[in-house]
Amino acid sequence: MDKAEYVAQQLHHMAPDRRLKDVVSAVRLIDHHRTANPSPEHIQAQLTKTLSSRAPFTQLPFIEAAVKNLANRA
């Protein structure tokens, strides 16, 4: 299990109406964007270019938790 899958399992409760596969994809996108700039606001801006701004994955609490968990898992 890679770190994105692990973190997605930890955060799935924040997006219970979404499939785990979708949460994994979102965490991978967050991980990709955090390498360029770890600011949650920057990541949010990048995600809303391709995802709905209403999606749970583009909300700051989800992004902050993902960044924290990804950093701890590195």
C-alpha atoms as an extended CHARMM CRD file, in Angstrom:
* protein
*
        74  EXT
         1         1  MET       CA              0.0000000000        0.0000000000        0.0000000000  PROA      1               0.0000000000
         2         2  ASP       CA              1.4740000000        3.3300000000       -1.0180000000  PROA      2               0.0000000000
         3         3  LYS       CA              1.2530000000        6.4580000000        1.1030000000  PROA      3               0.0000000000
         4         4  ALA       CA             -1.6430000000        7.9480000000       -0.9040000000  PROA      4               0.0000000000
         5         5  GLU       CA             -3.7390000000        4.8350000000       -0.3050000000  PROA      5               0.0000000000
         6         6  TYR       CA             -2.8580000000        4.8390000000        3.3930000000  PROA      6               0.0000000000
         7         7  VAL       CA             -3.6970000000        8.5360000000        3.8180000000  PROA      7               0.0000000000
         8         8  ALA       CA             -6.9190000000        8.1190000000        1.8250000000  PROA      8               0.0000000000
         9         9  GLN       CA             -8.0460000000        5.3870000000        4.2020000000  PROA      9               0.0000000000
        10        10  GLN       CA             -7.3340000000        7.7290000000        7.1310000000  PROA      10              0.0000000000
        11        11  LEU       CA             -9.3410000000       10.5650000000        5.5330000000  PROA      11              0.0000000000
        12        12  HSD       CA            -12.2050000000        8.6490000000        3.9310000000  PROA      12              0.0000000000
        13        13  HSD       CA            -14.4600000000        9.6130000000        6.8520000000  PROA      13              0.0000000000
        14        14  MET       CA            -14.1790000000       13.2600000000        5.6770000000  PROA      14              0.0000000000
        15        15  ALA       CA            -15.7600000000       12.3170000000        2.3340000000  PROA      15              0.0000000000
        16        16  PRO       CA            -18.0520000000        9.3860000000        3.2170000000  PROA      16              0.0000000000
        17        17  ASP       CA            -20.2290000000        9.8390000000        0.1490000000  PROA      17              0.0000000000
        18        18  ARG       CA            -17.2410000000        9.2960000000       -2.1600000000  PROA      18              0.0000000000
        19        19  ARG       CA            -15.6600000000        6.0100000000       -3.1780000000  PROA      19              0.0000000000
        20        20  LEU       CA            -12.2950000000        5.1900000000       -1.6130000000  PROA      20              0.0000000000
        21        21  LYS       CA            -10.8450000000        5.1020000000       -5.1420000000  PROA      21              0.0000000000
        22        22  ASP       CA            -11.8550000000        8.7650000000       -5.5910000000  PROA      22              0.0000000000
        23        23  VAL       CA            -10.3310000000        9.7330000000       -2.2510000000  PROA      23              0.0000000000
        24        24  VAL       CA             -7.0700000000        8.0180000000       -3.2530000000  PROA      24              0.0000000000
        25        25  SER       CA             -7.0230000000        9.9800000000       -6.5150000000  PROA      25              0.0000000000
        26        26  ALA       CA             -7.6170000000       13.2400000000       -4.6460000000  PROA      26              0.0000000000
        27        27  VAL       CA             -4.8310000000       12.4960000000       -2.1620000000  PROA      27              0.0000000000
        28        28  ARG       CA             -2.4710000000       11.7530000000       -5.0580000000  PROA      28              0.0000000000
        29        29  LEU       CA             -3.3510000000       15.1300000000       -6.6050000000  PROA      29              0.0000000000
        30        30  ILE       CA             -2.7660000000       16.8550000000       -3.2810000000  PROA      30              0.0000000000
        31        31  ASP       CA              0.5690000000       15.0840000000       -2.8990000000  PROA      31              0.0000000000
        32        32  HSD       CA              1.5610000000       16.1620000000       -6.4090000000  PROA      32              0.0000000000
        33        33  HSD       CA              0.6790000000       19.8110000000       -5.7910000000  PROA      33              0.0000000000
        34        34  ARG       CA              2.2470000000       19.9640000000       -2.3210000000  PROA      34              0.0000000000
        35        35  THR       CA              5.6780000000       19.2060000000       -3.7730000000  PROA      35              0.0000000000
        36        36  ALA       CA              5.5510000000       22.5150000000       -5.6780000000  PROA      36              0.0000000000
        37        37  ASN       CA              4.0170000000       24.5230000000       -2.8280000000  PROA      37              0.0000000000
        38        38  PRO       CA              2.7770000000       22.9590000000        0.4310000000  PROA      38              0.0000000000
        39        39  SER       CA              0.4070000000       25.8500000000        1.2090000000  PROA      39              0.0000000000
        40        40  PRO       CA             -3.1550000000       24.5060000000        1.5740000000  PROA      40              0.0000000000
        41        41  GLU       CA             -4.4890000000       27.6160000000       -0.1710000000  PROA      41              0.0000000000
        42        42  HSD       CA             -2.2080000000       27.0090000000       -3.1680000000  PROA      42              0.0000000000
        43        43  ILE       CA             -3.2410000000       23.3570000000       -3.3280000000  PROA      43              0.0000000000
        44        44  GLN       CA             -6.9000000000       24.3610000000       -3.1080000000  PROA      44              0.0000000000
        45        45  ALA       CA             -6.4710000000       26.8020000000       -5.9970000000  PROA      45              0.0000000000
        46        46  GLN       CA             -4.8540000000       24.0910000000       -8.1150000000  PROA      46              0.0000000000
        47        47  LEU       CA             -7.5090000000       21.4990000000       -7.3000000000  PROA      47              0.0000000000
        48        48  THR       CA            -10.4100000000       23.7860000000       -8.1100000000  PROA      48              0.0000000000
        49        49  LYS       CA             -9.0640000000       24.1140000000      -11.6410000000  PROA      49              0.0000000000
        50        50  THR       CA            -10.1140000000       20.5090000000      -12.2960000000  PROA      50              0.0000000000
        51        51  LEU       CA            -12.4750000000       19.6130000000       -9.4400000000  PROA      51              0.0000000000
        52        52  SER       CA            -15.6510000000       21.2570000000       -8.2420000000  PROA      52              0.0000000000
        53        53  SER       CA            -15.0970000000       23.8620000000       -5.5530000000  PROA      53              0.0000000000
        54        54  ARG       CA            -17.9210000000       22.1250000000       -3.6670000000  PROA      54              0.0000000000
        55        55  ALA       CA            -16.1840000000       18.7380000000       -3.6280000000  PROA      55              0.0000000000
        56        56  PRO       CA            -15.0040000000       17.5780000000       -0.2030000000  PROA      56              0.0000000000
        57        57  PHE       CA            -11.4870000000       17.1740000000       -1.6080000000  PROA      57              0.0000000000
        58        58  THR       CA            -11.1720000000       20.8920000000       -2.3360000000  PROA      58              0.0000000000
        59        59  GLN       CA            -12.1300000000       22.0040000000        1.1650000000  PROA      59              0.0000000000
        60        60  LEU       CA             -9.3070000000       23.3440000000        3.3370000000  PROA      60              0.0000000000
        61        61  PRO       CA             -9.8880000000       20.9480000000        6.2850000000  PROA      61              0.0000000000
        62        62  PHE       CA             -9.5060000000       17.9510000000        3.9420000000  PROA      62              0.0000000000
        63        63  ILE       CA             -6.4300000000       19.4240000000        2.2400000000  PROA      63              0.0000000000
        64        64  GLU       CA             -4.7920000000       20.3540000000        5.5560000000  PROA      64              0.0000000000
        65        65  ALA       CA             -5.3820000000       16.8710000000        6.9500000000  PROA      65              0.0000000000
        66        66  ALA       CA             -4.0300000000       15.2660000000        3.7790000000  PROA      66              0.0000000000
        67        67  VAL       CA             -0.8910000000       17.4240000000        3.7700000000  PROA      67              0.0000000000
        68        68  LYS       CA             -0.2820000000       16.6540000000        7.4540000000  PROA      68              0.0000000000
        69        69  ASN       CA             -0.7630000000       12.9170000000        6.9790000000  PROA      69              0.0000000000
        70        70  LEU       CA              1.3480000000       12.8290000000        3.8140000000  PROA      70              0.0000000000
        71        71  ALA       CA              4.1780000000       14.6620000000        5.5770000000  PROA      71              0.0000000000
        72        72  ASN       CA              4.0050000000       12.2670000000        8.5220000000  PROA      72              0.0000000000
        73        73  ARG       CA              4.0110000000        9.2630000000        6.2040000000  PROA      73              0.0000000000
        74        74  ALA       CA              6.9940000000       10.4260000000        4.1020000000  PROA      74              0.0000000000
